C-alpha cells in the first residue's frame, strides 16, 4: 500500500523558523517519543522525507530542517558553507527544541556526511547519538562518483554553472540518478525545483558543492568513528544509483565491522521518494531490533 504524500504547499505551511548565527532556518517537527533527526541531501531539502514523515511521526518525535543554503532556509551569498557548520546547525536545532535524550539519525546524501560528523562528535562526547541509518550517500570519498554538473560546480567556473542551473538541468541530472521505473513525475520535479530556486538558491550551489573536498579532509576521522562505534548503524541503499549505489555498499562491507546493509533492487539515489514503503519497512525493522535486543547493539 503506497504511503500518502504531503504536498509541498502543505509542508511549507507546517514549517517553523528559528535563527542560527543570524540566519533564518526553516524546520519541522511532529510526533512524540524518541527523537529522530532526518537530515536531507544535496541539492534538495527536508521535503524529501514527506512520504515517511507521518508514518515515522506515529512512533517517534521526528525533526528535520532545511539546512543553511537549502530549501526555504536562508541562502547567504557571501558565506563559506561547511559540513561541520551544518552539524552545528543540527545540534542548535536540537537545543532549540530542548531535546535532551539520545538522538536517532536517518540521513541521505549530503546529510550522510553531516551524520558522520555527528557520529564523530558522539565519540568526542559532544552529542549523544542512539543509532544512525544512512541512505545513498558518499560515505567514502573513494567510491563517490559525482555527476558532470557537480564536477563543473567545483571548477573555477562553478559560479557561472550554478547561476545558469535551471529546472531543465535538474531534470537531466535526476534522470541519471533515479531508478528507471521510479523517476519523479513532472509535478514532483516542479516541487524539487521550487525548493532549489527558493531564495535564489542557484547563486550558492557552487559554494555548497565544497562538501565534496571537505569529505576527503574528514575521511579518516569519520571512518574511524564508524569502525569503532557502539552506535548501531545500517545502510539502506538504492542499488542502481550511479553516484553511491551497490559499489558504495561493497566498500562499506569491506571497511565497517559487522556491516548491516540493505540493497534495494532497481532503486536509485533517492530511495525515500522512489521506494518509501521499502525504506520504512527496513528502517522500522532496524529500530524494532534495537528494542528487542538492546544488549547486541554493538553488533547491529
Secondary structure, DSSP 8 states (H G I E B T S, - for coil): -------HHHHHHH-EEEEETTEEEEEEEE--SSEEEEE--SS--GGGGHHHHHHHHTTSEEEEE--TTSTTS---SS----HHHHHHHHHHHHHHTT--S-EEEEE-THHHHHHHHHHHHHHTTSS-EEEEEE-S--SSGGG----HHHHHHHSTTHHHHHHT--HHHHHHHHHHHS-TT----HHHHHHHHHHHHGGGGGGGHHHHTTHHHHHHHHHHHHHHHHHH--SEEEEEEETT-TTTSHHHHHHHHHHSTT--EEEETT--S-HHHHSHHHHHHHHHHHHHHHHHTGGGGGG-
